[in-house]
Amino acid sequence: MDADLWQKLRGLPPSAQRALLHEILRRDPWLLLTGCLYPGRRFEPFHREWLRLAEREPRALILAPRGFFKTTAVTVGLLAHRALFFPDGAYLVASETARQARLILAELGCVLAREEVAWLFAGSPVLRTTDDAIFLKRGARRKEPT
């Protein structure tokens, strides 16, 4: 997190820190990705641009060599952001193979299980996980189809 943010948080009681940080991260997937989901990983400026592009243009194709953290920065980053801050939605992980989709889902499950996420949401947002799904606590009861 940048120094300005820590300056704002310093001196606030924990509940106010949590509320302020929650609001800031809700508005900025990049800060969630770099400060909460992957705090030790080094990201490059182009990762931020990719994330912004994917947010603006969900059907955009990002071409880069293997190992450039495309899946981590864009797929896992945006899915985690949407799942955490808009938990009443349903999100599909589609990939070339079922194995690859399960690996992405497993990575998403790992970042959602981080201590930082549990602190931010005053408890784990995850109800349960399976090989094929992650079930989150919802804000509203889901309407059954008629």
JODA-V936732 format. One record per residue. NEAR is the number of other ideal C-beta (glycine too) atoms within 12 Angstrom. D_CENTER is the distance of its C-alpha to the mean C-alpha in Angstrom with 2 decimals. Layout:
NEAR|D_CENTER ; NEAR|D_CENTER
//
This chain:
24|15.29 ; 14|18.35 ; 9|21.65 ; 11|21.95 ; 21|18.99 ; 17|20.44 ; 12|23.78 ; 18|22.64 ; 24|21.26 ; 14|24.36 ; 11|26.95 ; 16|24.91 ; 11|25.02 ; 14|21.94 ; 14|21.27 ; 15|21.54 ; 22|19.30 ; 23|16.56 ; 19|17.23 ; 24|17.36 ; 30|14.23 ; 26|12.36 ; 19|14.01 ; 26|13.42 ; 31|9.62 ; 21|9.78 ; 15|11.87 ; 25|10.30 ; 36|6.98 ; 32|9.08 ; 30|9.82 ; 39|6.46 ; 38|6.24 ; 31|9.93 ; 27|10.78 ; 36|8.64 ; 37|6.75 ; 26|9.77 ; 18|12.42 ; 11|15.31 ; 18|14.54 ; 12|16.47 ; 26|15.06 ; 17|17.65 ; 13|18.13 ; 17|17.98 ; 30|14.32 ; 22|13.70 ; 20|16.17 ; 32|14.63 ; 37|11.29 ; 23|13.63 ; 23|15.85 ; 29|13.45 ; 25|12.43 ; 13|16.22 ; 15|17.54 ; 17|15.49 ; 9|18.52 ; 17|18.91 ; 12|19.65 ; 24|18.67 ; 10|21.39 ; 18|21.29 ; 8|22.80 ; 8|21.33 ; 8|19.63 ; 17|18.11 ; 27|14.46 ; 28|14.02 ; 31|12.01 ; 31|9.83 ; 39|9.43 ; 34|9.45 ; 34|8.90 ; 37|6.24 ; 40|4.44 ; 38|5.45 ; 40|5.43 ; 45|2.35 ; 35|3.37 ; 27|6.53 ; 38|6.83 ; 39|6.50 ; 28|8.58 ; 20|10.58 ; 26|11.22 ; 17|14.63 ; 17|13.75 ; 17|14.22 ; 28|12.16 ; 17|14.11 ; 31|13.47 ; 14|16.68 ; 17|18.08 ; 11|21.61 ; 11|22.23 ; 14|21.21 ; 14|20.92 ; 16|18.45 ; 23|16.29 ; 21|16.59 ; 21|15.59 ; 32|12.31 ; 32|11.83 ; 23|13.04 ; 29|10.65 ; 36|7.67 ; 32|10.00 ; 21|10.67 ; 37|7.47 ; 37|7.30 ; 25|10.95 ; 27|10.95 ; 16|13.54 ; 29|11.69 ; 36|9.29 ; 19|12.61 ; 19|14.40 ; 32|12.25 ; 30|12.65 ; 16|16.17 ; 15|15.72 ; 23|13.47 ; 32|11.65 ; 27|12.58 ; 18|16.15 ; 16|16.84 ; 22|15.98 ; 13|18.39 ; 15|18.72 ; 17|17.89 ; 21|15.52 ; 34|13.04 ; 21|14.43 ; 32|12.71 ; 23|14.84 ; 17|15.68 ; 14|17.05 ; 10|19.99 ; 8|22.04 ; 14|21.56 ; 8|24.77 ; 5|26.47 ; 5|27.82 ; 3|31.53
//
